[in-house]
Amino acid sequence: MNKDAQIEEARNTLIGRLFTLGGSALFLIGSLIIAILGYQSYISLLDPIN
């Protein structure tokens, strides 16, 4: 393999890993938001005043 092909392969690998990292970060943030909303809903149902 020549150097240009190695650089192109490394670039494609980096881009793929960045997309994977971004997707994982979005999944984590979404999961946290859903957990917080679910907890707030659970607490509001337990509160007899409301």
C-alpha positions as CSV (number, residue, x, y, z in Angstrom):
1,M,0.0,0.0,0.0
2,N,1.3,3.4,-0.8
3,K,1.2,6.4,1.6
4,D,-1.8,8.1,-0.1
5,A,-3.9,4.9,0.3
6,Q,-2.9,4.6,4.0
7,I,-3.7,8.3,4.6
8,E,-7.1,7.9,2.9
9,E,-7.9,4.7,4.9
10,A,-6.9,6.5,8.2
11,R,-9.0,9.4,7.3
12,N,-12.1,7.2,6.6
13,T,-11.5,5.4,9.8
14,L,-11.3,8.6,11.8
15,I,-14.5,9.9,10.2
16,G,-16.3,6.7,11.0
17,R,-15.1,6.8,14.6
18,L,-16.2,10.4,15.0
19,F,-19.7,9.5,13.7
20,T,-19.8,6.6,16.1
21,L,-18.7,8.8,19.0
22,G,-21.3,11.5,18.1
23,G,-24.1,8.9,17.9
24,S,-23.1,7.5,21.3
25,A,-23.0,10.9,22.8
26,L,-26.5,11.7,21.4
27,F,-27.8,8.4,22.8
28,L,-26.3,9.1,26.2
29,I,-27.8,12.6,26.3
30,G,-31.2,11.3,25.2
31,S,-31.1,8.6,27.8
32,L,-30.4,11.1,30.5
33,I,-33.2,13.4,29.5
34,I,-35.7,10.5,29.4
35,A,-34.5,9.3,32.8
36,I,-34.9,12.7,34.3
37,L,-38.3,13.2,32.8
38,G,-39.4,9.8,34.0
39,Y,-38.1,10.5,37.5
40,Q,-40.0,13.8,37.6
41,S,-43.2,12.1,36.5
42,Y,-42.8,9.4,39.1
43,I,-42.2,11.9,41.8
44,S,-45.2,14.0,40.8
45,L,-47.4,10.9,40.9
46,L,-46.2,10.1,44.4
47,D,-46.9,13.6,45.7
48,P,-50.4,13.6,47.3
49,I,-50.6,17.4,47.3
50,N,-50.8,17.7,43.5
